[in-house]
């Protein structure tokens, strides 16, 4: 549920940003067609093309691009995005009419408050439609003005029926974001980069979080951040296997929960 395909120019800018960190080699710096072949070869049957804006005026055309891309890429779930701006409700409505089955919100990169009044009708529409939104709201790897469980928790208090998928298990505020999943039945968390050797050096999953993850197996979904990851895709799966939660938990996380949320054939 957390795979990125971006317009080529935007993708190159994202990769240059990671290059500038000096610690984040891009494992899959390849043309989109080759990346699609890799996903198919790995056995990935359904995936997203999550796009995200960082300023006004981007979300509408990014959504159109992502929906057009999904129409030509077998297995790609129609994806969309939004930003707090007067036109948001209009293009989100049109995206749903075009078949969008998942949205992306990036509070850190976008630098916006998810409680912005311009987003209130958008959240309401998505809650009514039952369409999930993958939201990067945790304060890792770098905190933002509106990251952390507080703002997203306030959104959920206003729209308790929202289906939110909290990216990266909400790191580093693992416990607080798990609390939201306990409180709201539509809240899920994705495994993007969680438990990998790379992330364990920066924000390892605390020991007292592990039993909670095991117990919430119906609310955890597979995420990867492919292609912009500093290791092979398979390592994410290895990281989940070595948690030791068993085959039923893995089957739910790797397949059942994602297909249910995105409405794809199970």
Buried (B, 14 or more C-beta within 10 A) or exposed (E): BBBBBBBEEBBEEBBEEBEEEEEBEBBBBEEBEEBBEBBEEBEBBBBBBBBBBBEBEBBBEBBBBBBEBBEEBEEBBBBBBBBBBEBBBEBBBBBBEBEBBBBBBBBBBBEBBBBBEBBBEBBBBBBEBEBBBBBBBBBBBEEBEBBBBEBBBEBBEEBEBBBBBBBBBBBBBBEBBBBBBEEBEBBBBBBBBBBBEBBEEEBBBEEEBBEBBBEBBBBBBBBBBBBBBBBEBEBBBEBBBEBEBEEEBBEBBBBBBBBBBBEBEE
